[in-house]
Amino acid sequence: MRELVLECSGEQADILTDALLEAGALSACAEDAELDTPNEQPIFGEPGGDASPQGWAVNRVVALLPDGLDPAQLLVHAQHVVGFAVSQHWHLREVPDEDWVKLTQSQFDPINIGERLVIVPTWHRSEAQTGDRVRIELDPGLAFGTGSHPTTHLCLKWLQSEMPQASRVLDYGCGSGILAIAGKLLGAAEVVGVDIDEQAVQSTRYNASANHVSVQAMLPDELAPGTFDVVVANILSNPLKVLAPMLSHRVRQGGYLVLSGILARQAQEVAEFYSPWLHLSVYEELDGWVCLAGQRQEG
């Protein structure tokens, strides 16, 4: 099988993917053409706000083609449907025949985190030998957070090494719930997970139940007033800068703030946004990513 790949502007992405499906593509999606570059940008809005209606500045549209479909004819039909000129700078890439479920699952083997934690995907439940480690069984679903990414890894290391026992923990941007679940299994008294994506909220609830722990998972507007002993947020640098006042005020005096999703070159700039409330420093760096942590002073 083959995939057709081309670029378009943000306002054209939705209508173009629909047109490609109508023209005969088996699937079509848009992704950030600047993904994993310094220009990568989130589009899902900040908590309590709306998602960007325009998508990314430059979108990469990928359409899966059935055997025998002429991509040039597909584009002619799509252009007729959308009513605007479709880029002629496109290319094809081969998609090998695979058992996609098995291939996807094979990418997520059990992952040891530090000296105390191990993340076990649910499909390895029966054969995984974890010894004395604290075991988290995880089905990532559609939400971010398998433990394999450096940013998640760094937050998990902080939680197992630095989190005070019986803490009240807020995981802001909970994704799959991995940090929230880890906090509870490592001795937190109460854990709250918040995410702007309802799919992530559901994933956190499911994974918490599968690990037999109590985690309150909710959307931002449902979060009650109050402070926490530990606030952890593994998001991206730009949202973290916008969220600085809110996240800082969610940390009780004497409590800890832990941030990741930050490239090493972004660390100082992000830390400066939080400096009116607490001092953040690099806890650890891994593969070019850092975890920032700091304690809010009492008084």
N, C-alpha and C positions, 0 to 999 in steps of 0.2 A: 504494500500500500504506500501511498505518497501523501505528503502534506504540502499545501500551497501556503507560502509565507509572503506577506507584503505589509507595508506600513500605511497608516492613515492618521488623520488628526483625531483628537478626542471626541469632537462632536459628531464625527462620521462613524465611529466604531460600532455602535449598537445597530444602526440601520444596515451597515455593510455586512456584519455577521449574519443578520437575519436574511439578507438578500442572498448570501452564499448558501445558506441552508435551503432557501427556496429554489435555488438554481441546481441543487443536487448534492451539495457537500454532506457528508455523513455527520460532521460536527464542525463547529466554528467557534472560536473564542478570541478575545482580545487580551493582551498582556502589555505591561509597561516595556516599551522598546529600550528603555534605559535602566532596566532591572539590573541590580548588582553593580551599578556605577555610582559615582558621586551625585549624579542627577536624579537618582531614583526618588520617587515621591509617593507618599500615601495618598489615597483618594477617598478614604472612607469617612472623612470628617473627624471632628473631635467629639468626645462624649457629650451627648445632649444636643449635638448639631446634626445637620443633614450631610449625606455623602455628596461629593462633588458631582454635579450632573454632567460635567464635560469629560470625565475620565482623565487619563494621563495626557500630557502634552503631545507625546508621540506614541501611538499604539502599534504594536505588532499583532497583526491578525493572522491566525493560523487556522486553516481549514483542512480537514481530513477528507481525502478524495476516494471514492470507490474506484475499483479497477475499471479502466476503459473510459473514464470521463476525461475529456479534453480540458485542461485548465484554462486555455485561452477562451474557449467557448463559455466556460463557467463565468469568467470575468465579464465577457460581453453581456451575458444575461444579467449578471448582478448589476452592472453599470446601468442597464436599461431600467432595472427596478428602482435603484436609488436615485437616479436622476442627476448624478454628478460624475465627474471624471474620476475613474478609479486608477490608482497608480499602475503604470506599466512596468515598474521596477519590482518584479516579483521573482521568486525562485521556488523550486521544488526540493523537497528532501525526502529520502526514503524512510519509511517506517517499517522496521522488521516485524515479521509475524512472531508474536510472543504470547505466552500465558501471562497476561498483564497482572492478574491477581497475585500469582506466584512471584513474578518479577518485583512488583511493588513491595510485597511482604519481605522479600529477601534483602531489601535495602535496610531493613530495620531489625537487626539482631539485638540481643540483650546488651545494654550499655552500662558499664560500671562508671559511677561518678564518685570521685574521691575514694575514701576508705569505707564509706558507710552505705552508699546507695547503689541500687541497680535498677535500671528501667527494663522491664520485660514486656515486649509486645504481646498481645493476647494470643497470637498464633504460636508463640513459643512457651505458652503457659506450662504444658505438661513436661517438656524435656529440660527446661532451664534449671540449672543447679546454682543457687544463689548463696549458699552458706549462711553466714550470720548477717549478711547485709540486709538493710531495710529495702524491701521489694515493692516496686510500683508496677502494677500491671496496667498497660496503657493501650487504648485503641484511639489513635490520633483522629480518626474520622476526617472531617473537613476543616478542622481547626489546627492552627499552628501549635507545635510543641511536642516533639518526640524525644527530646533530650539529646539529639544528635547535633543540633546546631550549637556553635560555641557560646552564643548569648544565653541560651537556656542552661547549658552546662555550667557556665560561670555562676549564674544565680543559684543553681542547685548546690554548688560547692559552698557558697556563702551560707545558705540555709543550714547545711549540715555542720558547718564549722563555727558559725557565729551566732545563730539565732538563739536567744535566751529561751529556756524551757518555760512552758505555760504561757507563751506569748499570745497576744491577739494580733492576727496577721491579715493584711489586705493584699491580695494579688490583683493588681490593676492591669487589665489586658490579659485575662487569664487563659485565653486560647483553649487548649485541650484540658487545662486544669492541672497540668503537671506540677507547677510550682506550689499551687494551693494544696494539692494532695501530699506532696513531699513535706510541706510545712506541718501538716496535721500528723503524718506518720512519724515525723522527727520530734514531736512533742508539743506542738502548739495547742493551746487550750481552745482557741476559736479561730476559724479561717473563713474569710469572705473573698469570693472571686467576682470580679466585675469585668464585663466586656461589652463593647458597642455592638457586637455581632450576636444575634440570637442563636445562631448555629453554634458558636463557641460556648455560650451559656449552657445549651443543652448538652454539648460534648463534655463540659466540666461536670455537670450533674451526673451524667452516665458513668464517666470514669471514676468519680468519687464513690458512687454506689458500688462499682465493680471492685474497688479497693476497700470497701467496708469502712469508709470514713465519712464524717459529717463535714460538708463544705457548703456554705450558702453561696449560690451562684445567681447573679442577677445582672440586669442592665444598669447603666449609670444612674438613671433617674430613680431607681429603686433603692439606692444606697442611702441608708439613714445617716444623719449627722453623727459625728463622733470621731475619735482618734484611735490609733493603733500602735502597738509596741513595735511592729515591723510593717513597713510598706514596701512592697517589691513591684517593680514595673519593668517588664521586658517588652519594649515596643520599638520605636525608632526615634532617632535624635530630634527630629522636628516636632513630633507630638510631645515628646518629653519636655521640650523647651516651653511649649504652650501650656502644658499642664503643671509647670513648676509651682505656681502659687497654691493650686488645689492639693497637689500631692504633698507638698511641704506641710500644709496645715492639717493633713490627715495623720501626720506623725506626732505622737504625744511627746511632751518634753522628756528627754532621756531616751526616746525611742530611736529606731534606725530606719533609714531610707536606702533602698538598694535599687539601682537602675542599670539596665542593660539594653542591648539593641544599638549600641554606640560604637562607632569605629574609633580606633585609637586617636586618630587626628581630630576627632570631634570632642574628645573628653573635656578639654579645658573650657571650650565654649559652653557645653552643656552644664558643667559645674558652676560656671559664672551665673547662669540663670537661677540657680538655687542658693547662691551665696547670701542673699538677704535673710535667709532662714536657717541654713545649716551649711557646714563645710563638707564637700564631697571630695573624695580622692579615689584614685584607681586602686581597687581591691586586687584585681588580677587581670591579666591580658591573655587572650588565646586566639591565635590565627588572625590577628589584626583587629579583634573586637575586645572591648573592655567592659568590666563591671565597675560601676562607681558605687561607693558606699560611704555613709556618714551618719553621725549621731546628732540628733537635735539637742542642743544644750538646755539644761534646766535653768530656770530663773528668768 
